């Protein structure tokens, strides 16, 4: 019955230590201290397993084998504990490791060769096992390592304040309790074949689990990152060295759809430049996906020159761009209002001064023809030229003033119709083909200004009786033709007026051509592709 109780206690200890090792392996931070502590737990498990072997041994040979298995844990637990204490909260030790384990190798060799010298176990039988100086040398060394480890933990927790004191106490208890049990066993407080020390280590594994669960032994990234990233407003994606997705939050799925590899991200973003820079430390792009404007940033983690992992942060910047666009439109509207006011002021000034002067010149010319009919024919011809130029100037001036007052064109059709209606003394007709939409509005000012310049040239130089304007709203372009039936010319010289038309249309991606010949009028052809919108 007693043996059954002992076996049950050791099984409980093994279960406790196995649980703590699995917990550490899955949830603790990936650092050297973690793995050395797992080594400590493993050595204790070997020690505990040897106790089970001792309890079921039927002869001295089986008992000795059980003791040798136990000595694997007993002889190296001190070195492993001091190693762990030295690494605790440090990236590397300040002293070499191999001497610690070398002493353990020496003690294990002494135990394994005991039948030759009997200085480890002077008496080793099924009924009694006694100890000699080599055994106590190992005990002294183990206690020394445990004490040194406790001092290191004490200094870092209570003096250097490197981590939680409560955690330090829990970790320390996991060693103090079994050490006290071991001292009691050596002092003879327990039967020879029942060593409670490994059982004590198993129970105190609970202390380690508490330290791991509650304090910073735990990999808090593993616990908190998914919860945090799941609720952040942006998309988060993490990919490994093989471009497989290791983490993606719900927001990223909403933005990009189902993503399994980094290739799926590039396919969704479809930015060749962003894809080509996939091996750079940082790169970003902006793309339209559905109704959203997204900013996609990639951060690479390198191991040497190789990319080991990549993090993608995706932000919806649609509202930001909408705000920029609204601000731009508001600024443009304010500028247009200011310009319109200035135009109206200038137009009124021009109308009051130049318009009045030209009207007086025209009236004076007509009066000359009436009051002095006996003037030579050559003089009358000059007077007629003056009257004609004054009349054309008045029409041009009126059209220019109307243009200045209607510079903020709401449509191309309305703008050109206003220009045509302002022409006096010459028949001017507008023909519109196709349907005007907002897609054409980007070139309204340039087209209307060019039409005004063409009409002005016809009135000034061609002596035309009729001007025809044809506007074609095509699917992929806008075409405008201005014809007059004037005198034409054999050679076209691009002065300020024609050059202004060419430059104006060229700025918005269009082309202009002029055609004319003697007696066949003048033609201006404007073609603007919609794909070149500014």
Residue pairs with C-beta under 8 A, 6 or more apart in sequence:
3 55
6 51
6 55
6 194
7 52
7 55
7 56
9 196
9 199
10 48
10 51
10 52
10 55
10 198
10 199
10 202
11 52
12 199
12 202
13 48
13 198
13 199
13 201
13 202
13 203
14 45
14 48
14 49
14 202
15 202
16 202
16 203
16 205
16 206
17 41
17 44
17 45
17 48
17 201
17 202
17 205
18 45
19 205
19 209
20 41
20 205
20 206
20 208
20 209
20 212
21 38
21 41
21 42
21 45
23 209
23 212
24 34
24 37
24 38
24 41
24 208
24 212
24 217
25 38
27 212
27 218
27 219
27 222
27 223
28 34
28 212
28 217
28 218
28 219
29 217
29 218
29 219
30 219
31 87
31 91
32 87
32 91
32 92
33 84
33 87
33 88
33 89
33 90
34 217
36 80
36 83
36 84
36 87
37 84
37 208
39 80
39 83
39 84
40 77
40 80
40 81
40 84
41 201
41 205
41 208
43 72
43 73
43 76
43 77
43 80
44 73
44 77
44 178
44 198
44 201
44 202
45 73
46 69
46 70
46 72
46 73
47 70
47 72
47 73
47 74
47 77
47 197
47 198
47 201
48 73
48 198
48 199
48 201
48 202
49 69
50 66
50 67
50 68
50 69
50 70
50 71
50 72
50 73
51 66
51 70
51 194
51 195
51 198
51 199
53 62
53 65
53 66
53 69
53 70
54 63
54 66
54 67
54 70
54 193
55 193
55 194
57 63
57 65
57 66
57 126
59 126
60 124
60 125
60 126
63 124
63 126
63 129
64 115
64 124
67 111
67 121
67 124
67 129
68 111
68 112
70 195
71 107
71 108
71 111
71 112
72 108
73 198
74 138
74 142
75 104
75 105
75 107
75 108
75 111
75 138
76 101
76 104
76 108
77 142
78 100
78 104
78 141
78 142
78 143
78 144
78 145
78 146
79 100
79 101
79 103
79 104
79 145
81 145
81 146
81 149
81 175
82 100
82 145
82 146
82 148
82 149
82 152
83 93
83 97
83 100
84 149
85 148
85 149
85 150
85 152
85 153
86 93
86 94
86 95
86 149
86 152
87 93
88 152
88 153
88 156
88 171
89 156
89 162
89 163
100 145
103 141
104 141
107 134
107 137
107 138
107 141
110 117
110 119
110 120
110 134
110 137
110 138
111 120
111 121
111 134
111 135
111 138
114 120
114 121
114 124
118 132
119 132
119 133
119 134
120 131
120 132
120 134
120 135
121 129
121 130
121 131
121 132
121 135
122 130
122 131
122 132
123 129
123 130
124 130
128 192
129 192
129 193
131 186
139 186
143 179
146 175
146 179
149 175
150 172
150 175
150 176
153 168
153 171
153 172
154 168
154 172
156 162
156 163
156 168
157 163
157 164
157 165
157 167
157 168
158 165
158 168
163 215
163 216
164 215
164 216
166 214
166 215
167 211
167 214
167 215
167 216
167 217
170 207
170 208
170 210
170 211
170 215
171 207
171 208
171 211
173 204
173 207
174 201
174 204
174 205
174 207
174 208
175 204
177 200
177 203
177 204
178 197
178 198
178 200
178 201
178 204
179 197
180 200
181 196
181 197
181 199
181 200
182 195
182 197
182 200
184 190
184 196
185 195
185 196
185 197
190 196
211 217
212 218
225 247
226 247
226 249
229 236
229 247
229 249
230 249
230 250
232 249
232 251
233 251
233 315
233 316
234 251
234 313
234 314
234 315
234 316
235 248
235 249
235 251
235 252
235 253
235 254
235 255
235 256
235 312
235 313
235 314
235 315
236 247
236 248
236 249
236 251
236 252
236 311
236 312
236 313
236 314
237 245
237 247
237 248
237 249
237 252
237 259
237 265
237 311
237 312
237 314
238 245
238 246
238 247
238 248
238 309
238 310
238 311
238 312
239 245
239 246
239 261
239 262
239 265
239 309
239 310
239 311
239 312
240 246
240 308
240 309
241 306
241 307
241 308
241 309
243 261
243 262
243 263
244 260
244 261
244 262
245 259
245 260
245 261
245 262
245 264
246 309
248 259
251 314
252 259
252 312
252 314
253 259
255 289
255 292
255 294
255 314
255 316
256 264
256 265
256 268
256 269
256 289
256 314
257 268
258 264
259 265
259 268
262 278
262 310
265 296
265 312
266 274
266 275
266 278
268 289
269 275
269 285
269 287
269 289
269 296
270 287
271 285
271 287
273 285
274 283
274 284
274 285
274 296
274 298
277 283
278 298
278 300
278 307
278 310
279 300
279 307
280 300
281 299
281 300
281 302
282 297
282 298
282 299
282 300
283 297
283 298
284 295
284 296
284 297
284 298
285 295
285 296
286 293
286 294
286 295
286 296
286 317
287 293
287 294
287 296
288 294
291 318
292 316
292 318
293 316
293 317
293 318
293 320
293 321
294 314
294 315
294 316
294 317
295 314
295 315
295 317
296 312
296 313
296 314
297 312
297 313
297 314
297 315
298 310
298 311
298 312
299 310
299 311
299 312
299 313
300 307
300 309
300 310
301 307
301 308
301 309
301 310
301 311
302 308
336 407
336 408
339 407
340 405
340 407
340 408
343 404
343 405
343 407
344 404
344 405
346 404
347 401
347 404
347 405
350 397
350 400
350 401
351 397
351 401
354 397
355 394
355 397
355 398
355 401
358 390
358 393
358 394
358 397
359 390
359 394
361 386
361 390
362 386
362 387
362 390
362 391
362 394
365 383
365 384
365 386
365 387
365 390
366 387
368 375
368 383
369 375
369 380
369 383
369 384
369 387
375 383
391 425
392 425
392 459
392 460
394 424
395 422
395 423
395 424
395 425
395 426
395 459
396 456
396 459
396 460
398 422
398 424
399 419
399 422
399 423
399 452
399 455
399 456
400 452
400 456
402 418
402 419
402 422
403 418
403 419
403 422
403 448
403 449
403 452
406 415
406 418
407 445
409 415
409 441
409 444
409 445
409 448
411 436
411 441
411 444
412 436
412 440
412 441
412 443
412 444
412 447
412 448
412 471
412 478
413 430
413 432
413 436
413 471
415 444
415 447
415 448
415 451
416 430
416 447
416 448
416 451
416 469
416 471
416 480
417 430
419 448
419 451
419 452
419 455
420 428
420 429
420 430
420 455
420 467
420 469
421 428
423 455
423 459
423 467
426 458
426 459
426 464
426 465
426 466
426 467
427 465
427 466
427 467
428 455
428 466
428 467
428 468
428 469
429 466
429 467
429 468
429 469
430 469
430 471
431 468
431 469
431 470
431 471
432 471
432 473
433 470
433 471
433 472
433 473
434 472
434 473
434 474
435 473
436 473
437 473
439 530
439 533
440 473
440 478
440 530
442 508
442 533
442 534
443 478
443 508
443 510
443 528
443 533
446 504
446 505
446 507
446 508
446 510
446 528
447 478
447 480
447 505
447 526
447 528
449 504
450 480
450 501
450 504
450 505
450 512
450 524
450 526
451 469
451 480
451 482
453 497
453 498
453 500
453 501
454 482
454 501
454 524
455 467
455 482
456 497
457 497
457 498
457 522
458 464
458 467
458 482
458 484
458 486
458 522
461 486
462 484
462 486
462 487
462 488
462 521
462 522
463 486
463 487
464 484
464 485
464 486
464 521
465 485
466 484
466 485
467 482
467 483
467 484
468 481
468 482
468 483
468 484
469 480
469 481
469 482
469 483
470 479
470 480
470 481
470 483
471 478
471 479
471 480
472 478
472 479
472 480
472 481
476 529
476 530
476 531
477 527
477 528
477 529
477 530
478 510
478 526
478 527
478 528
478 530
479 525
479 526
479 527
479 528
480 524
480 525
480 526
481 523
481 524
481 525
481 526
482 523
482 524
483 521
483 522
483 523
484 521
484 522
485 521
486 521
486 522
487 518
487 519
487 521
488 516
488 517
488 518
488 519
488 520
488 521
488 522
489 516
489 517
489 518
489 522
490 517
490 518
492 498
492 514
492 516
494 502
494 514
498 514
501 512
501 524
501 526
502 512
505 511
505 512
505 526
505 528
506 512
507 534
508 528
508 532
508 533
508 534
509 528
509 529
509 531
509 532
509 533
509 534
510 526
510 527
510 528
510 529
510 532
511 526
511 527
512 524
512 525
512 526
512 527
513 524
513 525
514 522
514 523
514 524
514 525
515 522
515 523
515 525
516 522
516 523
